[in-house]
Amino acid sequence: MQNTPTKKIKIAPSILNADFTNLRSQIQQLEQGGADWIHLDVMDGKFVPNITFGTPVISSIRKITKLPLDAHLMVENADAHLESFARAGCNHITVHVEACPHLYRTIQTIKKLGMKAGVTLNPATSALAISEIISEVDIVLVMTVEPGFGGQEFISGQIVKVETLGEMIRQTNSNAELVVDGGVNEKNIQLLVEAGATVFVAGYSIFGKENIVNAVRTLKRIANGEEVKEELKKSKPKWQQSNRKFQNRR
């Protein structure tokens, strides 16, 4: 089934793959390229094995960009941290259905703090797991790799889940964004658009290129079905990440 999203296609670069010694410049390049959100992968070393960053880093990022900050909490007990992420300047918080036993309360708390609220599903989690909450959320995020690990292949079977969730969103008259996170690149982004996704988290397919500006523009143009000039496709890795096990190739 092919769906045509009615919402504007958005690109949400994941800074987990950025060069943190040059973060201000790289965020400026994301803005120049037309990025729509800045995606923040927050890991606690418990819900997922790796540890990334927290609210001090996010507060610093908030000072250097006006783009919406989209926090993806891969943590246990997300409820204990919601207020601190709101104070840090996050615009969106997405929590995992697998980690939140009182999901309705968590979603309502996020909204009361003035942020958009989202829910994330791991690859093995059925779309039906959020059937009772989907009408309450602003964002539905589908993981197309296992969270917390780098260098993974896109799980193509998740495209069916994207289609299912897109239909659930339409049936409930929800205005939720349908986000795909994991392995998004130039080869699969159009398929995901056709499945109904509206927002694309991308890390390595942007920060692993020589020209970050062109990388963002290329993904957006392909997603929108526009012709992409060859010179925009030609990018080589600019820098090597020193510790890949703490980086998600997205």
C-alpha positions, 0 to 999 in steps of 0.5 A, a space after each residue: 500500500 502506497 501512502 502520500 503524506 499530507 504533512 511536510 517532510 522533515 529531516 531530523 539529524 541525530 547529533 549522536 554522529 556529530 563531531 562534538 569538538 565542532 558542534 556549533 559549526 555542524 549545527 549551523 551547517 544543518 540549519 543551512 541545509 534545511 534540517 527541521 529538528 535536531 534529534 537528541 539520542 539520550 541513553 542511560 546505560 540501563 534501558 540500552 547498554 550505551 551512555 550518551 549525554 544529558 541535560 547539560 549538553 542539551 542546554 548548551 545546544 539550546 543556546 546555539 540553535 532555534 530549531 526544535 530539539 527532539 529528545 528520544 529518551 532511551 532510559 529507564 524511569 523517564 518520568 523522573 527526568 521529564 522536568 529537567 529536559 523541559 528546563 534544558 529547552 527540549 521541544 519534544 520528548 519521545 519515550 519508549 513504550 517498553 520502558 513506561 508502565 504508566 504511559 498515559 500518565 507519562 504522555 500527559 506529564 510531557 504535555 503539561 510541561 509544554 512539550 510535544 509528547 511522543 512514543 517509540 516502538 522497538 523493532 520487536 514491539 507490535 504497532 498494536 502496543 500503542 493502540 490505546 494511546 495513539 490518539 493522545 500523542 504528537 509523535 510516533 517513532 518507529 525504530 528500524 534498528 535496535 536502539 543503543 547500538 551503532 553500525 546496524 542494517 536497516 530492518 526492512 520488515 519494519 516498513 510494514 509497521 510504518 504502514 500500519 501505524 500510518 493507517 492507525 494515525 489516520 483512523 484516529 484523526 490524529 495529527 501525529 508525526 510518524 518518525 522513522 529512526 535507524 538506517 535511514 539513507 538515500 536508498 530507502 527514504 523514498 520507500 519510507 515516505 511511500 509507507 507513510 512516514 513524515 519525519 526521518 532521523 538520520 545520523 551517519 548518512 548526514 555526518 558521515 558525508 564531506 558536505 553536511 549541508 548537501 547531505 541534508 538537502 539530498 535526503 530531503 529532495 529524495 524524500 520529496 521525490 525531486 531530482 537530485 543533482 549528481 554533485 549533491 550525491 558525491 560525498 566522502 567521509 570527512 572525519 572518523 569517529 573515534 569510538 564507534 560503539 558509542 555512536 549510532 549510524 543512523 
